[in-house]
Amino acid sequence: MKAPEYEEAKVTIIDPSRHMRSVLKQFLRNMGFHSFLESDNAADGLKQLIGEPADLVFVEYDLLPVNGVEFTRFVRHGKQAQIRTVPVVMVTTHTEAEVVTSAREAGVDAFLVKPLSGKNLHIHLERLEKVGRLPRSVVREQKSARVKQAHLSVGDIDRILDEIGFKREHTVEAVRSTENRMLTDEEIASLFSGG
């Protein structure tokens, strides 16, 4: 059974990819979240966040007119006091040391690497709760049930892809730069856990 507090939690998702917003929303729905605002760019996302402050924000690095790190800096240091403390989770394919470090320094609370998994999302939300960045009422639920519910089936993914007209031939692998070393999942987790 899902905790009723989930239904009241507001989540803002800012990602230029409609497909990724749909996938993330489905993972979160499976965890019990129901209230979403979404945007495909930083400017509209910021307007939404100011107009309707969220309990949790997911932001992609590759945004316009500013990237996700600059967006987070504005949230943390801008004039709008009501949004300065909102937990910000960056969700991106960028694992370059410079990107991860600048995200952390800007005030990003957690860093998720695409492709997403329900288990990894759950782990990061649980960590935010443990360090007091996410109210217990937002993530309260029996642990084993939450991890089980957070997984998308192949059917769920296919349905989402069909709904948005995504063609499998459009899939592109992330290109990893040899000039700026990519961090491993463990190195990223260490940076964001203070270790």
GIGI-V618531 format. One line per field, one symbol per residue. ss: DSSP state (H for helix, E for strand, C for the rest). phi: phi as a letter, one per 30 degrees, with the letter a starting at -180 (. if undefined). A space follows every 50 residues. Layout:
# GIGI-V618531
ss=???
phi=???
This chain:
# GIGI-V618531
ss=CCCCHHHHCEEEEECCCHHHHHHHHHHHHHCCCCEEEEECCHHHHHHHHH HCCCCEEEECCCCCCCCHHHHHHHHHHCCCHHHCCCEEEEEECCCEHHHH HHHHHHCCCEEEECCCCHHHHHHHHHHHHHCCCCCHHHHCCCHHHHHHHC CCCHHHHHHHHHHCCCCHHHCCCCCCCCCCCECCHHHHHHHHHCC
phi=.ddddedcdcbccbadcdedddddddededcjdbcbbbbcbdddddeddd dbecdabcbdddbbdbddddededddbdddedcdcddccdbacdcdeddd ddddddjddabccdddbdddeeedddddddcidbeeddcdadeddddddd dcdededdddddecidcedddbdddcdddcedddedddeddccic
